[in-house]
């Protein structure tokens, strides 16, 4: 899943994004609004190429790399194995505020 959370004042932006991409769900709370995409095929064939073309910055990029790897595991069906489940849980447990490894992969540094 990819989720973009913004202040409720930015709701028109998220609705425009949903319309332009023709996917996802926009929800609104008292102070925040969210745009969420859950469909694996949409993530793999629409969102991943967009992020590859327009890379994220800071730790969001590291989270994206982990997300992309987890999605790859799921697309191969390896998430149905114990090892695959553990890999995905490891990625998930180290994202966002739980991240402790901030090292950029060497393959990225030497592109």
N, C-alpha and C positions, 0 to 999 in steps of 0.2 A: 504494500500500500504506500502511496505517496499522498501526503497531506500538507497543504499550505494553510497556515493559520495566520490571520491578520485581524487588525482592529475592525470592528463592525462598520466603521466609516468607509472601509475599502470593499464592502460588499459588491458594489457595481463592477469593480475590477475582477473579482472572482467569477461573477456571473458572465462577464465578457469572455474570460478565459475558458469557461465551460462551453460557451457558445462557439467560440473559435475552434476549440479542439473537438467539439461534438462528443464529449465524454465526461464522466465524473459526476459528482453530486456536490451541490453547494448547500451548506447548512448555516444557520444563523443563531447566535446566542445573544445574551444581553450586551456583552462587550466585545465578543470575538465572532468571527465568521470563518468557515473552513471550506476548502475545496479538496475533495478526496477522490482518488482514483484507486479502485481495487482490482479491476480486471487484468489478469496476467497478460493477455494478448495486447491490450492497449498499452500497458506499461512497456512491454518488450518491443513493440513495433512502432509506437508513436512517441512515448515519453523518453525512452533511452536515447533514440537518435537526436531528439531535441537537446537533451543535456550533453550529449557528446559534441554537438555543434556549438553549444553555448555553455561551457563548463561553469560549474558552481565554484565559489571561493571558500576559503577557510575550511573549517572542519566539516561543513556541509558536503564538500567534495569527497572527503574520506568516508562519510556516511553513505554517499551515493555509490562509491566503489564497493562497499560492503553490501549494499542493497542490490546492486547489479549482480554480484556474485551469488547472492541468495536466490535471486530470480532465475539465474542460470541453473542452479541446483534444482529448483522446482520444475523448470521446463524439461529437464532431463529425466524427471521422475525420481531423482535420487533423494528427494525430501521424504519419500516413503520408507527409506531405510533408517536405521538407528543412527548411523554415521551422518547421513544427510540432515536429519532432524537436529542433531547436536551441532553441526556446523551452522545451521540457520539460527539456532538459539544463541550460539556464541556471537554471531554477527549482531543479532538484536540486542543482546545484553551489553554490547560495547558501543552502542550508538548514542548520539546526542550527549546529554549531560553525563552519561556513564562512560564516555570515551576516555581511555587512559593512554592509548597509543596514538600519538600525533605525527608519527613518521610517515612521510610521503613515500609510496612505493618507488623503488629504484627505476622501474620501467617508465614511470611518469617523469622522473627527474631528468632522464637522459633521452627524451623524445626529440 
